[in-house]
Amino acid sequence: MNNTDMKFLVRANKEIIAKVDYIAQYHGISRNAEVNLALRKLIVDFEKEVEPIQLDSSDASSK
């Protein structure tokens, strides 16, 4: 974890976690890495379909 990483707890049902684990194992990466990839894809898709997200420094630092 580098100095720009933040901890983020996600609650999900067992089936979703099991499926994420399956996909992560298929890709040869950790559950955390798989979730990060999915979140990045979510953001890219949103910005393509809706609008770019502009953050100021306070939005990206901590919440």
Contact map, one row per residue, 1 for C-alpha under 8 A:
111110000000000000000000000000000000000000000000000000000000000
111110000000000000000000000000000000000000000000000000000000000
111110000000000000000000000000000000000000000000000000000000000
111111000000000000000000000000000000000000000000000000000000000
111111100000000000000000000000000000000000000000000000000000000
000111110000000000000000000000000000000000000000000000000000000
000011111000000000000000000000000000000000000000000000000000000
000001111100000000000000000000000000000000000000000000000000000
000000111110000000000000000000000000000000000000000000000000000
000000011111000000000000000000000000000000000000000000000000000
000000001111100000000000000000000000000000000000000000000000000
000000000111110110000000000000000000000000000000000000000000000
000000000011111110000000000000000000000000000000000000000000000
000000000001111111000000000000000000000000000000000000000000000
000000000000111111100000000000000000000000000000000000000000000
000000000001111111110000000000000000000000000000000000000000000
000000000001111111111000000000000000000000000000000000000000000
000000000000011111111100000000000000000000000000000000000000000
000000000000001111111110000000000000000000000000000000000000000
000000000000000111111111000000100110000000000000000000000000000
000000000000000011111111100001100000000000000000000000000000000
000000000000000001111111110000000000000000000000000000000000000
000000000000000000111111111000000100000000000000000000000000000
000000000000000000011111111111101100000000000000000000000000000
000000000000000000001111111111000000000000000000000000000000000
000000000000000000000111111110000000000000000000000000000000000
000000000000000000000011111110000000000000000000000000000000000
000000000000000000000001111111000000000000000000000000000000000
000000000000000000000001111111101100000000000000000000000000000
000000000000000000001001100111111100000000000000000000000000000
000000000000000000011001000011111110000000000000000000000000000
000000000000000000000000000001111111000000000000000000000000000
000000000000000000000001000011111111100000000000000000000000000
000000000000000000010011000011111111110000000000000000000000000
000000000000000000010000000000111111111000000000000000000000000
000000000000000000000000000000011111111100000000000000000000000
000000000000000000000000000000001111111110000000000000000000000
000000000000000000000000000000000111111111000000000000000000000
000000000000000000000000000000000011111111100000000000000000000
000000000000000000000000000000000001111111110000000000000000000
000000000000000000000000000000000000111111111000000000000000000
000000000000000000000000000000000000011111111100000000000000000
000000000000000000000000000000000000001111111110000000000000000
000000000000000000000000000000000000000111111111000000000000000
000000000000000000000000000000000000000011111111100000000000000
000000000000000000000000000000000000000001111111111100000000000
000000000000000000000000000000000000000000111111111110000000000
000000000000000000000000000000000000000000011111111100000000000
000000000000000000000000000000000000000000001111111000000000000
000000000000000000000000000000000000000000000111111100000000000
000000000000000000000000000000000000000000000111111110000000000
000000000000000000000000000000000000000000000111011111000000000
000000000000000000000000000000000000000000000010001111100000000
000000000000000000000000000000000000000000000000000111110000000
000000000000000000000000000000000000000000000000000011111111000
000000000000000000000000000000000000000000000000000001111111000
000000000000000000000000000000000000000000000000000000111111100
000000000000000000000000000000000000000000000000000000111111110
000000000000000000000000000000000000000000000000000000111111111
000000000000000000000000000000000000000000000000000000111111110
000000000000000000000000000000000000000000000000000000001111111
000000000000000000000000000000000000000000000000000000000111111
000000000000000000000000000000000000000000000000000000000010111
